[in-house]
Amino acid sequence: MIDYIMSYLVVGAVWMGIWDLGFQKMPNNGVRIRYWLLWPFTLGAFVIGVINATIETWNDDEKM
């Protein structure tokens, strides 16, 4: 059980680091904790956004 918790926290820390250093600087530690502990929601929203943008780009190309 502890292995799953540690894996969850490590993946959250990696995702938070990627987001903090690569995309957007975190304004405070509260935001960092949310990204660290609730990473499945932000990662899922990011993946859905990328898929949606790709589909819209394909649809725009077909209209031309």
All heavy atoms as TSV, in Angstrom:
chain	resi	resn	atom	element	x	y	z
A	1	MET	N	N	0.816	-1.192	0.000
A	1	MET	CA	C	0.000	0.000	0.000
A	1	MET	C	C	0.862	1.259	0.000
A	1	MET	O	O	0.546	2.227	-0.684
A	1	MET	CB	C	-0.918	-0.047	1.227
A	1	MET	CG	C	-1.823	1.122	1.344
A	1	MET	SD	S	-3.053	1.063	0.049
A	1	MET	CE	C	-4.093	2.371	0.523
A	2	ILE	N	N	1.938	1.224	0.770
A	2	ILE	CA	C	2.811	2.397	0.844
A	2	ILE	C	C	3.492	2.645	-0.496
A	2	ILE	O	O	3.772	3.795	-0.850
A	2	ILE	CB	C	3.824	2.261	2.000
A	2	ILE	CG1	C	4.523	3.595	2.298
A	2	ILE	CG2	C	4.861	1.233	1.693
A	2	ILE	CD1	C	3.653	4.594	2.977
A	3	ASP	N	N	3.721	1.574	-1.263
A	3	ASP	CA	C	4.333	1.737	-2.583
A	3	ASP	C	C	3.420	2.530	-3.515
A	3	ASP	O	O	3.892	3.369	-4.294
A	3	ASP	CB	C	4.641	0.378	-3.207
A	3	ASP	CG	C	5.733	-0.358	-2.453
A	3	ASP	OD1	O	6.568	0.307	-1.815
A	3	ASP	OD2	O	5.736	-1.601	-2.506
A	4	TYR	N	N	2.119	2.273	-3.444
A	4	TYR	CA	C	1.173	3.008	-4.283
A	4	TYR	C	C	1.100	4.476	-3.889
A	4	TYR	O	O	1.046	5.352	-4.744
A	4	TYR	CB	C	-0.219	2.377	-4.200
A	4	TYR	CG	C	-0.268	0.975	-4.753
A	4	TYR	CD1	C	-0.595	-0.088	-3.945
A	4	TYR	CD2	C	0.036	0.727	-6.090
A	4	TYR	CE1	C	-0.632	-1.378	-4.446
A	4	TYR	CE2	C	-0.008	-0.552	-6.605
A	4	TYR	CZ	C	-0.337	-1.609	-5.779
A	4	TYR	OH	O	-0.368	-2.869	-6.284
A	5	ILE	N	N	1.118	4.726	-2.598
A	5	ILE	CA	C	1.082	6.114	-2.123
A	5	ILE	C	C	2.343	6.850	-2.540
A	5	ILE	O	O	2.274	7.996	-3.016
A	5	ILE	CB	C	0.896	6.156	-0.590
A	5	ILE	CG1	C	-0.481	5.596	-0.220
A	5	ILE	CG2	C	1.070	7.569	-0.057
A	5	ILE	CD1	C	-0.683	5.396	1.262
A	6	MET	N	N	3.485	6.211	-2.408
A	6	MET	CA	C	4.751	6.848	-2.803
A	6	MET	C	C	4.778	7.087	-4.310
A	6	MET	O	O	5.237	8.138	-4.767
A	6	MET	CB	C	5.947	5.989	-2.370
A	6	MET	CG	C	6.135	5.955	-0.869
A	6	MET	SD	S	6.370	7.576	-0.135
A	6	MET	CE	C	7.878	8.085	-0.903
A	7	SER	N	N	4.293	6.133	-5.094
A	7	SER	CA	C	4.249	6.307	-6.543
A	7	SER	C	C	3.333	7.471	-6.922
A	7	SER	O	O	3.666	8.284	-7.788
A	7	SER	CB	C	3.761	5.037	-7.231
A	7	SER	OG	O	4.631	3.983	-6.974
A	8	TYR	N	N	2.182	7.556	-6.247
A	8	TYR	CA	C	1.230	8.646	-6.494
A	8	TYR	C	C	1.887	9.992	-6.207
A	8	TYR	O	O	1.781	10.939	-6.997
A	8	TYR	CB	C	0.003	8.446	-5.597
A	8	TYR	CG	C	-1.072	9.486	-5.778
A	8	TYR	CD1	C	-2.048	9.316	-6.738
A	8	TYR	CD2	C	-1.112	10.627	-4.986
A	8	TYR	CE1	C	-3.057	10.253	-6.909
A	8	TYR	CE2	C	-2.101	11.573	-5.155
A	8	TYR	CZ	C	-3.072	11.385	-6.107
A	8	TYR	OH	O	-4.042	12.328	-6.279
A	9	LEU	N	N	2.595	10.091	-5.085
A	9	LEU	CA	C	3.229	11.353	-4.713
A	9	LEU	C	C	4.408	11.695	-5.623
A	9	LEU	O	O	4.624	12.866	-5.947
A	9	LEU	CB	C	3.673	11.306	-3.253
A	9	LEU	CG	C	2.535	11.216	-2.231
A	9	LEU	CD1	C	3.087	11.066	-0.824
A	9	LEU	CD2	C	1.611	12.410	-2.333
A	10	VAL	N	N	5.155	10.702	-6.068
A	10	VAL	CA	C	6.278	10.958	-6.972
A	10	VAL	C	C	5.774	11.445	-8.323
A	10	VAL	O	O	6.304	12.421	-8.875
A	10	VAL	CB	C	7.165	9.700	-7.116
A	10	VAL	CG1	C	8.140	9.842	-8.265
A	10	VAL	CG2	C	7.906	9.427	-5.822
A	11	VAL	N	N	4.762	10.790	-8.862
A	11	VAL	CA	C	4.201	11.240	-10.144
A	11	VAL	C	C	3.642	12.651	-9.997
A	11	VAL	O	O	3.832	13.499	-10.871
A	11	VAL	CB	C	3.122	10.257	-10.649
A	11	VAL	CG1	C	2.393	10.817	-11.850
A	11	VAL	CG2	C	3.749	8.918	-10.988
A	12	GLY	N	N	2.988	12.923	-8.877
A	12	GLY	CA	C	2.478	14.271	-8.623
A	12	GLY	C	C	3.589	15.293	-8.545
A	12	GLY	O	O	3.465	16.415	-9.060
A	13	ALA	N	N	4.689	14.952	-7.912
A	13	ALA	CA	C	5.816	15.880	-7.812
A	13	ALA	C	C	6.438	16.142	-9.185
A	13	ALA	O	O	6.807	17.279	-9.502
A	13	ALA	CB	C	6.864	15.321	-6.852
A	14	VAL	N	N	6.544	15.109	-10.002
A	14	VAL	CA	C	7.094	15.288	-11.354
A	14	VAL	C	C	6.165	16.176	-12.185
A	14	VAL	O	O	6.616	17.109	-12.858
A	14	VAL	CB	C	7.317	13.917	-12.033
A	14	VAL	CG1	C	7.627	14.087	-13.507
A	14	VAL	CG2	C	8.425	13.165	-11.334
A	15	TRP	N	N	4.866	15.909	-12.134
A	15	TRP	CA	C	3.909	16.712	-12.891
A	15	TRP	C	C	3.922	18.165	-12.412
A	15	TRP	O	O	3.894	19.089	-13.205
A	15	TRP	CB	C	2.516	16.114	-12.788
A	15	TRP	CG	C	1.463	16.926	-13.478
A	15	TRP	CD1	C	0.416	17.565	-12.892
A	15	TRP	CD2	C	1.355	17.206	-14.878
A	15	TRP	NE1	N	-0.335	18.214	-13.836
A	15	TRP	CE2	C	0.218	18.014	-15.063
A	15	TRP	CE3	C	2.113	16.851	-15.988
A	15	TRP	CZ2	C	-0.175	18.477	-16.314
A	15	TRP	CZ3	C	1.708	17.308	-17.230
A	15	TRP	CH2	C	0.592	18.104	-17.389
A	16	MET	N	N	3.979	18.373	-11.095
A	16	MET	CA	C	4.032	19.724	-10.554
A	16	MET	C	C	5.313	20.428	-11.004
A	16	MET	O	O	5.291	21.600	-11.380
A	16	MET	CB	C	3.980	19.696	-9.034
A	16	MET	CG	C	4.047	21.068	-8.388
A	16	MET	SD	S	4.377	21.007	-6.631
A	16	MET	CE	C	5.955	20.194	-6.570
A	17	GLY	N	N	6.422	19.721	-11.010
A	17	GLY	CA	C	7.682	20.313	-11.454
A	17	GLY	C	C	7.660	20.685	-12.919
A	17	GLY	O	O	8.129	21.759	-13.304
A	18	ILE	N	N	7.107	19.805	-13.746
A	18	ILE	CA	C	6.994	20.111	-15.176
A	18	ILE	C	C	6.128	21.337	-15.378
A	18	ILE	O	O	6.467	22.241	-16.149
A	18	ILE	CB	C	6.417	18.901	-15.941
A	18	ILE	CG1	C	7.419	17.758	-15.985
A	18	ILE	CG2	C	5.988	19.295	-17.348
A	18	ILE	CD1	C	6.861	16.454	-16.502
A	19	TRP	N	N	5.023	21.409	-14.686
A	19	TRP	CA	C	4.104	22.530	-14.844
A	19	TRP	C	C	4.717	23.820	-14.305
A	19	TRP	O	O	4.615	24.878	-14.916
A	19	TRP	CB	C	2.784	22.220	-14.140
A	19	TRP	CG	C	1.704	23.143	-14.563
A	19	TRP	CD1	C	1.264	24.237	-13.898
A	19	TRP	CD2	C	0.953	23.087	-15.776
A	19	TRP	NE1	N	0.289	24.857	-14.617
A	19	TRP	CE2	C	0.071	24.175	-15.764
A	19	TRP	CE3	C	0.945	22.224	-16.852
A	19	TRP	CZ2	C	-0.818	24.421	-16.801
A	19	TRP	CZ3	C	0.051	22.465	-17.873
A	19	TRP	CH2	C	-0.812	23.552	-17.848
A	20	ASP	N	N	5.376	23.738	-13.151
A	20	ASP	CA	C	5.943	24.926	-12.506
A	20	ASP	C	C	7.128	25.473	-13.295
A	20	ASP	O	O	7.259	26.688	-13.458
A	20	ASP	CB	C	6.371	24.582	-11.085
A	20	ASP	CG	C	6.666	25.804	-10.228
A	20	ASP	OD1	O	6.219	26.912	-10.593
A	20	ASP	OD2	O	7.320	25.656	-9.184
A	21	LEU	N	N	7.962	24.623	-13.798
A	21	LEU	CA	C	9.165	25.076	-14.510
A	21	LEU	C	C	8.925	25.308	-15.998
A	21	LEU	O	O	9.597	26.125	-16.602
A	21	LEU	CB	C	10.298	24.064	-14.320
A	21	LEU	CG	C	10.755	23.863	-12.875
A	21	LEU	CD1	C	11.761	22.735	-12.803
A	21	LEU	CD2	C	11.322	25.139	-12.298
A	22	GLY	N	N	7.987	24.574	-16.587
A	22	GLY	CA	C	7.825	24.638	-18.026
A	22	GLY	C	C	6.682	25.488	-18.520
A	22	GLY	O	O	6.819	26.217	-19.497
A	23	PHE	N	N	5.542	25.417	-17.871
A	23	PHE	CA	C	4.351	26.079	-18.392
A	23	PHE	C	C	4.037	27.389	-17.685
A	23	PHE	O	O	3.855	28.421	-18.309
A	23	PHE	CB	C	3.124	25.153	-18.282
A	23	PHE	CG	C	3.217	23.938	-19.142
A	23	PHE	CD1	C	3.328	22.685	-18.580
A	23	PHE	CD2	C	3.196	24.042	-20.517
A	23	PHE	CE1	C	3.409	21.558	-19.365
A	23	PHE	CE2	C	3.279	22.911	-21.317
A	23	PHE	CZ	C	3.382	21.671	-20.738
A	24	GLN	N	N	3.911	27.325	-16.381
A	24	GLN	CA	C	3.424	28.479	-15.632
A	24	GLN	C	C	4.050	28.477	-14.250
A	24	GLN	O	O	4.043	27.469	-13.551
A	24	GLN	CB	C	1.904	28.388	-15.511
A	24	GLN	CG	C	1.270	29.395	-14.613
A	24	GLN	CD	C	-0.227	29.143	-14.477
A	24	GLN	OE1	O	-0.801	28.336	-15.185
A	24	GLN	NE2	N	-0.847	29.823	-13.567
A	25	LYS	N	N	4.594	29.614	-13.843
A	25	LYS	CA	C	5.165	29.736	-12.502
A	25	LYS	C	C	4.042	29.744	-11.476
A	25	LYS	O	O	3.064	30.472	-11.611
A	25	LYS	CB	C	5.982	31.025	-12.415
A	25	LYS	CG	C	6.672	31.228	-11.106
A	25	LYS	CD	C	7.809	30.260	-10.943
A	25	LYS	CE	C	8.559	30.593	-9.644
A	25	LYS	NZ	N	9.090	29.432	-9.025
A	26	MET	N	N	4.166	28.909	-10.452
A	26	MET	CA	C	3.152	28.829	-9.414
A	26	MET	C	C	3.206	30.084	-8.532
A	26	MET	O	O	4.283	30.485	-8.099
A	26	MET	CB	C	3.371	27.602	-8.524
A	26	MET	CG	C	3.378	26.315	-9.257
A	26	MET	SD	S	1.739	25.829	-9.735
A	26	MET	CE	C	2.095	24.382	-10.676
A	27	PRO	N	N	2.039	30.695	-8.251
A	27	PRO	CA	C	2.045	31.935	-7.466
A	27	PRO	C	C	2.324	31.721	-5.977
A	27	PRO	O	O	2.867	32.615	-5.329
A	27	PRO	CB	C	0.641	32.501	-7.676
A	27	PRO	CG	C	-0.192	31.355	-8.071
A	27	PRO	CD	C	0.716	30.374	-8.757
A	28	ASN	N	N	1.952	30.560	-5.432
A	28	ASN	CA	C	2.200	30.309	-4.006
A	28	ASN	C	C	2.228	28.809	-3.739
A	28	ASN	O	O	1.996	28.001	-4.629
A	28	ASN	CB	C	1.153	31.010	-3.126
A	28	ASN	CG	C	-0.260	30.586	-3.481
A	28	ASN	OD1	O	-0.499	29.459	-3.894
A	28	ASN	ND2	N	-1.199	31.499	-3.335
A	29	ASN	N	N	2.498	28.459	-2.504
A	29	ASN	CA	C	2.620	27.040	-2.153
A	29	ASN	C	C	1.280	26.319	-2.133
A	29	ASN	O	O	1.232	25.101	-2.292
A	29	ASN	CB	C	3.317	26.895	-0.806
A	29	ASN	CG	C	4.796	27.202	-0.910
A	29	ASN	OD1	O	5.385	27.082	-1.976
A	29	ASN	ND2	N	5.391	27.603	0.202
A	30	GLY	N	N	0.185	27.043	-1.929
A	30	GLY	CA	C	-1.130	26.408	-1.964
A	30	GLY	C	C	-1.427	25.817	-3.322
A	30	GLY	O	O	-1.982	24.723	-3.439
A	31	VAL	N	N	-1.056	26.549	-4.352
A	31	VAL	CA	C	-1.251	26.054	-5.717
A	31	VAL	C	C	-0.346	24.857	-5.969
A	31	VAL	O	O	-0.752	23.880	-6.590
A	31	VAL	CB	C	-1.001	27.176	-6.737
A	31	VAL	CG1	C	-1.088	26.660	-8.148
A	31	VAL	CG2	C	-1.962	28.323	-6.511
A	32	ARG	N	N	0.871	24.914	-5.472
A	32	ARG	CA	C	1.786	23.780	-5.630
A	32	ARG	C	C	1.228	22.526	-4.969
A	32	ARG	O	O	1.310	21.434	-5.533
A	32	ARG	CB	C	3.150	24.122	-5.040
A	32	ARG	CG	C	3.953	25.031	-5.895
A	32	ARG	CD	C	5.371	25.196	-5.357
A	32	ARG	NE	N	6.083	26.129	-6.179
A	32	ARG	CZ	C	6.173	27.428	-5.936
A	32	ARG	NH1	N	5.597	27.926	-4.855
A	32	ARG	NH2	N	6.829	28.218	-6.749
A	33	ILE	N	N	0.668	22.656	-3.786
A	33	ILE	CA	C	0.104	21.498	-3.085
A	33	ILE	C	C	-1.084	20.932	-3.861
A	33	ILE	O	O	-1.234	19.710	-3.978
A	33	ILE	CB	C	-0.290	21.882	-1.646
A	33	ILE	CG1	C	0.979	22.115	-0.825
A	33	ILE	CG2	C	-1.141	20.802	-0.992
A	33	ILE	CD1	C	0.741	22.677	0.551
A	34	ARG	N	N	-1.925	21.815	-4.422
A	34	ARG	CA	C	-3.056	21.318	-5.223
A	34	ARG	C	C	-2.569	20.557	-6.439
A	34	ARG	O	O	-3.107	19.511	-6.792
A	34	ARG	CB	C	-3.946	22.482	-5.661
A	34	ARG	CG	C	-4.879	22.949	-4.593
A	34	ARG	CD	C	-5.890	23.884	-5.167
A	34	ARG	NE	N	-5.264	24.913	-5.983
A	34	ARG	CZ	C	-5.518	26.210	-5.886
A	34	ARG	NH1	N	-6.410	26.641	-5.045
A	34	ARG	NH2	N	-4.913	27.074	-6.647
A	35	TYR	N	N	-1.553	21.086	-7.138
A	35	TYR	CA	C	-1.024	20.386	-8.312
A	35	TYR	C	C	-0.347	19.086	-7.905
A	35	TYR	O	O	-0.350	18.121	-8.662
A	35	TYR	CB	C	-0.041	21.273	-9.070
A	35	TYR	CG	C	-0.705	22.132	-10.102
A	35	TYR	CD1	C	-1.392	23.285	-9.755
A	35	TYR	CD2	C	-0.659	21.791	-11.447
A	35	TYR	CE1	C	-2.010	24.066	-10.703
A	35	TYR	CE2	C	-1.265	22.558	-12.407
A	35	TYR	CZ	C	-1.945	23.701	-12.021
A	35	TYR	OH	O	-2.560	24.469	-12.964
A	36	TRP	N	N	0.250	19.041	-6.733
A	36	TRP	CA	C	0.957	17.847	-6.284
A	36	TRP	C	C	-0.017	16.754	-5.872
A	36	TRP	O	O	0.127	15.595	-6.269
A	36	TRP	CB	C	1.872	18.226	-5.127
A	36	TRP	CG	C	2.697	17.106	-4.580
A	36	TRP	CD1	C	3.354	16.145	-5.285
A	36	TRP	CD2	C	2.947	16.843	-3.206
A	36	TRP	NE1	N	4.009	15.301	-4.438
A	36	TRP	CE2	C	3.779	15.714	-3.150
A	36	TRP	CE3	C	2.568	17.456	-2.036
A	36	TRP	CZ2	C	4.233	15.181	-1.952
A	36	TRP	CZ3	C	3.029	16.933	-0.846
A	36	TRP	CH2	C	3.845	15.802	-0.808
A	37	LEU	N	N	-1.049	17.099	-5.096
A	37	LEU	CA	C	-1.960	16.077	-4.571
A	37	LEU	C	C	-3.106	15.750	-5.523
A	37	LEU	O	O	-3.622	14.636	-5.503
A	37	LEU	CB	C	-2.522	16.526	-3.219
A	37	LEU	CG	C	-1.492	16.660	-2.102
A	37	LEU	CD1	C	-2.155	17.181	-0.844
A	37	LEU	CD2	C	-0.775	15.350	-1.846
A	38	LEU	N	N	-3.506	16.691	-6.357
A	38	LEU	CA	C	-4.640	16.475	-7.265
A	38	LEU	C	C	-4.178	16.381	-8.720
A	38	LEU	O	O	-4.901	16.766	-9.636
A	38	LEU	CB	C	-5.661	17.613	-7.090
A	38	LEU	CG	C	-6.226	17.763	-5.674
A	38	LEU	CD1	C	-7.097	18.991	-5.587
A	38	LEU	CD2	C	-6.975	16.530	-5.254
A	39	TRP	N	N	-2.991	15.839	-8.947
A	39	TRP	CA	C	-2.424	15.788	-10.286
A	39	TRP	C	C	-3.263	15.011	-11.291
A	39	TRP	O	O	-3.229	15.338	-12.477
A	39	TRP	CB	C	-0.991	15.256	-10.261
A	39	TRP	CG	C	-0.855	13.838	-9.815
A	39	TRP	CD1	C	-0.602	13.400	-8.568
A	39	TRP	CD2	C	-0.947	12.667	-10.625
A	39	TRP	NE1	N	-0.546	12.040	-8.528
A	39	TRP	CE2	C	-0.756	11.558	-9.790
A	39	TRP	CE3	C	-1.186	12.444	-11.978
A	39	TRP	CZ2	C	-0.783	10.253	-10.258
A	39	TRP	CZ3	C	-1.221	11.140	-12.448
A	39	TRP	CH2	C	-1.010	10.056	-11.594
A	40	PRO	N	N	-4.037	13.981	-10.924
A	40	PRO	CA	C	-4.818	13.292	-11.961
A	40	PRO	C	C	-5.814	14.219	-12.664
A	40	PRO	O	O	-6.059	14.076	-13.860
A	40	PRO	CB	C	-5.538	12.180	-11.214
A	40	PRO	CG	C	-4.705	11.917	-10.013
A	40	PRO	CD	C	-4.157	13.256	-9.633
A	41	PHE	N	N	-6.373	15.182	-11.937
A	41	PHE	CA	C	-7.347	16.094	-12.538
A	41	PHE	C	C	-6.673	17.053	-13.519
A	41	PHE	O	O	-7.166	17.270	-14.628
A	41	PHE	CB	C	-8.086	16.887	-11.455
A	41	PHE	CG	C	-8.878	16.015	-10.542
A	41	PHE	CD1	C	-8.420	15.742	-9.256
A	41	PHE	CD2	C	-10.066	15.446	-10.957
A	41	PHE	CE1	C	-9.144	14.936	-8.415
A	41	PHE	CE2	C	-10.797	14.633	-10.114
A	41	PHE	CZ	C	-10.333	14.377	-8.839
A	42	THR	N	N	-5.544	17.643	-13.112
A	42	THR	CA	C	-4.875	18.595	-14.000
A	42	THR	C	C	-4.247	17.888	-15.197
A	42	THR	O	O	-4.287	18.402	-16.309
A	42	THR	CB	C	-3.807	19.398	-13.237
A	42	THR	OG1	O	-2.849	18.513	-12.652
A	42	THR	CG2	C	-4.442	20.238	-12.158
A	43	LEU	N	N	-3.693	16.707	-14.974
A	43	LEU	CA	C	-3.119	15.948	-16.088
A	43	LEU	C	C	-4.208	15.505	-17.054
A	43	LEU	O	O	-4.043	15.588	-18.276
A	43	LEU	CB	C	-2.339	14.742	-15.563
A	43	LEU	CG	C	-1.675	13.849	-16.610
A	43	LEU	CD1	C	-0.656	14.640	-17.416
A	43	LEU	CD2	C	-1.013	12.665	-15.944
A	44	GLY	N	N	-5.332	15.049	-16.507
A	44	GLY	CA	C	-6.454	14.647	-17.362
A	44	GLY	C	C	-6.993	15.810	-18.178
A	44	GLY	O	O	-7.284	15.670	-19.371
A	45	ALA	N	N	-7.130	16.973	-17.547
A	45	ALA	CA	C	-7.611	18.151	-18.268
A	45	ALA	C	C	-6.624	18.560	-19.356
A	45	ALA	O	O	-7.023	18.962	-20.455
A	45	ALA	CB	C	-7.834	19.304	-17.303
A	46	PHE	N	N	-5.329	18.441	-19.083
A	46	PHE	CA	C	-4.310	18.770	-20.078
A	46	PHE	C	C	-4.401	17.835	-21.280
A	46	PHE	O	O	-4.373	18.281	-22.439
A	46	PHE	CB	C	-2.922	18.689	-19.439
A	46	PHE	CG	C	-1.801	19.002	-20.380
A	46	PHE	CD1	C	-1.503	20.311	-20.712
A	46	PHE	CD2	C	-1.031	17.988	-20.927
A	46	PHE	CE1	C	-0.469	20.596	-21.576
A	46	PHE	CE2	C	0.001	18.267	-21.782
A	46	PHE	CZ	C	0.293	19.586	-22.113
A	47	VAL	N	N	-4.539	16.549	-21.026
A	47	VAL	CA	C	-4.628	15.565	-22.114
A	47	VAL	C	C	-5.894	15.793	-22.932
A	47	VAL	O	O	-5.857	15.773	-24.175
A	47	VAL	CB	C	-4.571	14.128	-21.552
A	47	VAL	CG1	C	-4.927	13.110	-22.604
A	47	VAL	CG2	C	-3.201	13.843	-20.974
A	48	ILE	N	N	-7.020	16.032	-22.274
A	48	ILE	CA	C	-8.268	16.294	-22.988
A	48	ILE	C	C	-8.143	17.559	-23.831
A	48	ILE	O	O	-8.625	17.611	-24.972
A	48	ILE	CB	C	-9.445	16.391	-21.999
A	48	ILE	CG1	C	-9.741	15.003	-21.435
A	48	ILE	CG2	C	-10.685	16.970	-22.669
A	48	ILE	CD1	C	-10.721	15.014	-20.274
A	49	GLY	N	N	-7.499	18.592	-23.300
A	49	GLY	CA	C	-7.300	19.830	-24.058
A	49	GLY	C	C	-6.441	19.621	-25.296
A	49	GLY	O	O	-6.728	20.168	-26.363
A	50	VAL	N	N	-5.382	18.833	-25.172
A	50	VAL	CA	C	-4.515	18.556	-26.325
A	50	VAL	C	C	-5.279	17.768	-27.387
A	50	VAL	O	O	-5.186	18.058	-28.585
A	50	VAL	CB	C	-3.245	17.800	-25.877
A	50	VAL	CG1	C	-2.487	17.241	-27.064
A	50	VAL	CG2	C	-2.355	18.705	-25.049
A	51	ILE	N	N	-6.045	16.777	-26.964
A	51	ILE	CA	C	-6.839	15.990	-27.913
A	51	ILE	C	C	-7.872	16.868	-28.604
A	51	ILE	O	O	-8.051	16.801	-29.827
A	51	ILE	CB	C	-7.507	14.797	-27.199
A	51	ILE	CG1	C	-6.449	13.784	-26.765
A	51	ILE	CG2	C	-8.550	14.136	-28.075
A	51	ILE	CD1	C	-6.962	12.695	-25.845
A	52	ASN	N	N	-8.550	17.720	-27.849
A	52	ASN	CA	C	-9.557	18.611	-28.411
A	52	ASN	C	C	-8.940	19.585	-29.415
A	52	ASN	O	O	-9.499	19.814	-30.502
A	52	ASN	CB	C	-10.264	19.374	-27.297
A	52	ASN	CG	C	-11.445	20.149	-27.783
A	52	ASN	OD1	O	-11.978	19.871	-28.849
A	52	ASN	ND2	N	-11.866	21.127	-26.998
A	53	ALA	N	N	-7.800	20.150	-29.082
A	53	ALA	CA	C	-7.133	21.082	-29.995
A	53	ALA	C	C	-6.684	20.374	-31.270
A	53	ALA	O	O	-6.771	20.943	-32.369
A	53	ALA	CB	C	-5.936	21.726	-29.305
A	54	THR	N	N	-6.221	19.144	-31.153
A	54	THR	CA	C	-5.798	18.386	-32.324
A	54	THR	C	C	-6.981	18.094	-33.235
A	54	THR	O	O	-6.886	18.256	-34.460
A	54	THR	CB	C	-5.139	17.068	-31.879
A	54	THR	OG1	O	-4.052	17.361	-31.008
A	54	THR	CG2	C	-4.647	16.279	-33.073
A	55	ILE	N	N	-8.101	17.686	-32.663
A	55	ILE	CA	C	-9.289	17.400	-33.464
A	55	ILE	C	C	-9.791	18.659	-34.154
A	55	ILE	O	O	-10.160	18.632	-35.341
A	55	ILE	CB	C	-10.388	16.770	-32.582
A	55	ILE	CG1	C	-9.966	15.359	-32.177
A	55	ILE	CG2	C	-11.728	16.739	-33.301
A	55	ILE	CD1	C	-10.861	14.724	-31.131
A	56	GLU	N	N	-9.803	19.791	-33.445
A	56	GLU	CA	C	-10.245	21.045	-34.059
A	56	GLU	C	C	-9.310	21.481	-35.186
A	56	GLU	O	O	-9.762	22.008	-36.197
A	56	GLU	CB	C	-10.364	22.135	-33.002
A	56	GLU	CG	C	-11.558	21.958	-32.096
A	56	GLU	CD	C	-11.724	23.100	-31.120
A	56	GLU	OE1	O	-11.038	24.130	-31.268
A	56	GLU	OE2	O	-12.548	22.957	-30.211
A	57	THR	N	N	-8.017	21.248	-35.019
A	57	THR	CA	C	-7.069	21.575	-36.086
A	57	THR	C	C	-7.327	20.710	-37.311
A	57	THR	O	O	-7.297	21.202	-38.439
A	57	THR	CB	C	-5.623	21.379	-35.595
A	57	THR	OG1	O	-5.407	22.221	-34.462
A	57	THR	CG2	C	-4.626	21.715	-36.682
A	58	TRP	N	N	-7.589	19.434	-37.109
A	58	TRP	CA	C	-7.886	18.542	-38.232
A	58	TRP	C	C	-9.161	18.971	-38.936
A	58	TRP	O	O	-9.243	18.940	-40.164
A	58	TRP	CB	C	-8.010	17.101	-37.774
A	58	TRP	CG	C	-6.715	16.458	-37.397
A	58	TRP	CD1	C	-5.465	16.870	-37.736
A	58	TRP	CD2	C	-6.547	15.297	-36.603
A	58	TRP	NE1	N	-4.528	16.036	-37.191
A	58	TRP	CE2	C	-5.166	15.054	-36.498
A	58	TRP	CE3	C	-7.430	14.437	-35.964
A	58	TRP	CZ2	C	-4.649	13.984	-35.778
A	58	TRP	CZ3	C	-6.908	13.373	-35.260
A	58	TRP	CH2	C	-5.534	13.146	-35.168
A	59	ASN	N	N	-10.179	19.359	-38.167
A	59	ASN	CA	C	-11.438	19.791	-38.765
A	59	ASN	C	C	-11.272	21.092	-39.534
A	59	ASN	O	O	-11.909	21.277	-40.587
A	59	ASN	CB	C	-12.520	19.944	-37.699
A	59	ASN	CG	C	-12.986	18.615	-37.150
A	59	ASN	OD1	O	-12.822	17.580	-37.792
A	59	ASN	ND2	N	-13.554	18.636	-35.972
A	60	ASP	N	N	-10.460	22.010	-39.052
A	60	ASP	CA	C	-10.201	23.252	-39.770
A	60	ASP	C	C	-9.470	22.997	-41.077
A	60	ASP	O	O	-9.712	23.665	-42.080
A	60	ASP	CB	C	-9.400	24.232	-38.914
A	60	ASP	CG	C	-10.233	24.826	-37.789
A	60	ASP	OD1	O	-11.475	24.746	-37.854
A	60	ASP	OD2	O	-9.620	25.365	-36.839
A	61	ASP	N	N	-8.563	22.034	-41.086
A	61	ASP	CA	C	-7.825	21.696	-42.308
A	61	ASP	C	C	-8.747	21.086	-43.357
A	61	ASP	O	O	-8.540	21.286	-44.552
A	61	ASP	CB	C	-6.677	20.726	-41.990
A	61	ASP	CG	C	-5.564	21.403	-41.215
A	61	ASP	OD1	O	-5.512	22.656	-41.197
A	61	ASP	OD2	O	-4.738	20.676	-40.623
A	62	GLU	N	N	-9.749	20.329	-42.942
A	62	GLU	CA	C	-10.665	19.697	-43.880
A	62	GLU	C	C	-11.589	20.723	-44.551
A	62	GLU	O	O	-12.031	20.540	-45.678
A	62	GLU	CB	C	-11.512	18.640	-43.184
A	62	GLU	CG	C	-10.724	17.421	-42.776
A	62	GLU	CD	C	-11.566	16.429	-41.978
A	62	GLU	OE1	O	-12.766	16.699	-41.769
A	62	GLU	OE2	O	-11.024	15.402	-41.575
A	63	LYS	N	N	-11.914	21.832	-43.873
A	63	LYS	CA	C	-12.802	22.829	-44.409
A	63	LYS	C	C	-12.151	23.656	-45.520
A	63	LYS	O	O	-12.817	24.248	-46.324
A	63	LYS	CB	C	-13.275	23.780	-43.299
A	63	LYS	CG	C	-14.201	23.102	-42.318
A	63	LYS	CD	C	-14.608	24.063	-41.227
A	63	LYS	CE	C	-15.458	23.346	-40.199
A	63	LYS	NZ	N	-15.786	24.248	-39.075
A	64	MET	N	N	-10.832	23.692	-45.532
A	64	MET	CA	C	-10.126	24.505	-46.525
A	64	MET	C	C	-10.020	23.814	-47.818
A	64	MET	O	O	-10.230	23.034	-48.414
A	64	MET	CB	C	-8.725	24.855	-46.036
A	64	MET	CG	C	-8.751	25.760	-44.856
A	64	MET	SD	S	-7.086	26.125	-44.348
A	64	MET	CE	C	-7.323	27.758	-43.751
